[in-house]
Amino acid sequence: MIKLMFVCHGNICRSPMAEFIMKELVAEKGLADNFLIKSSATSYEEIGNPIYPPALAELKRNNISVGEKYAIKLKRDDYEKYDLFICMDDNNLRNIKHIFKCDPQNKIRKLLASDVEDPWYYGNFDVTYKDIEKGCKALLESLIN
């Protein structure tokens, strides 16, 4: 089983979008039983809050099934529980390295070479969705090929 953790600042926009997009992609390929896919935050700001309504609307607009999801905080002991930690931007990358203190198994990476724009600030949920979908498709191909 491949265990993925998508990570962003608050776990209410980008990382839950990535979680549910990736779940949809693996289900389409008949691989859902081969993956554990979750998402979390590097900050405490939104812990316990649901997916931000515009992010949820963008997922639904793209026919992505969304289960119940509330923001959770990434913890140091998560390092041993997951195979990869996929960050949305350089700030998340820096914060996750601070949480884990080290990355001896090279489990931490960004979803894209560039940052995934945070729609919380810019409102471009459609652009963020497309970037995350592109990154998730490439990630999935790299994991199964």
N, C-alpha and C positions, 0 to 999 in steps of 0.2 A: 504494500500500500504506500502510495506517495502522499505525504502530509505537507500541505501548503498553508502558510499563514500570510495573508495580505495585510500590509500595515500602512496606515496614514496617521495624520495628527490626531483627529478626533474620533475616527471610526463611525462617522455618520454619512459620509459622501463617497470618497474614492475607494477606500478599502472594501466597504460592503458592496459597492458596485462591482468591483473586481471579483469578490467572493461569489456573487450570484451569476455573473457572466461566466466565470470559469466553471461553476457547477453546471450551467446550461451546456457549455461546450463539451464537457466530459460526458454528460448524459446523451448528447446527440451522437457521440461516438460509441455509446454503449459501454463506457468505462467508469461509470459512477461508483461502482463497487471497488474500484482500484484507487480511489482518491478520498482523502479527508481534506476538506477545504474550509478554512475559517478566516476571520479578519479581526484585527484589533487596532488599538490606538497607542501612540507613544505618550499621550498626555492624559490627564484625569478630567479635563474640562467637560467632556460630553458623556462620561460613563453613565450607563443606565438609560440613555436617550435612544429613541428609535432612529431609523434611517431618516435623514433630512428629507422632508416631503418632496422638494424638487428632484432629488436624486432618485427617490422611489418612483416618482412619476416618469422619469426618463427610462428607468428599467422597465416599467410596465408598458410604456410607449413602444419599446423594442421587444415586447412579448417575452420578457425574462421573468420566470417564476421567482417570487420572493417569499421566503419563509419568515417567521418571526425573528427579528434581529434587534438586539440592543447593544449599544457600544460597550466594549470591554477593554481593559487595559492589558497591554502586553506585559508579561512578567519574566523575570530572569530565568525561572525554571522552564519556561516554554522552549528554550533553546534545545533541550534534549527531547522534546515531544514532537518537533516538526523537522522536516527535511530541508525546507526552504522558507525564507522570510523575504517577501517581495515588497519593497518599499516604493512609494509613489514619487518621492523627490529627494533631493540631497539633504534637506533638513530631517526628513524621516530616517534617512540612512545614518546620519550623524547621531540622532536620538536613539535609534535601536542599538547602535554600537555602544552607546553610553549605558543603556539598560543591561546589555549582555556582558559588557566589559571587554570581551574579546570574541573572536570568530574563528576558532582553530579549524573548523571543518568547512569554512567558506560557504556558509549557508545563507548569507545576507547579500541581496542584490536589488537593483532597481528594476522595475517593470520595463521601462524604456531607457534608452541611452540618455534621452532628455527627461526633464521633469514632466510628470502628469500634472497639468494645471489644476489648481484647487478651485472648483466651481463655487465654493462657499464665498470666495472673495470676488470672483469674476462673473458668476452667473451662467457660464457657458456649459451647462450640463450635457448638451448634445456633443460638444467638442470633447469633453472629458470622457463621455461614454465611448466615442469612436477611438480615442487614444487607448483607453483601457481594453476595449475589445481587440484592437490590433495587438497590443502587448500580450494579452491572454492567449490569443491564437498562436502567436510565435512561441510563447512559453510552453504551451501544450504540445506543439509539434516537436520542440526540443526534448521534451520529456518522454515522448512515445516513440521517437525515431532514433 
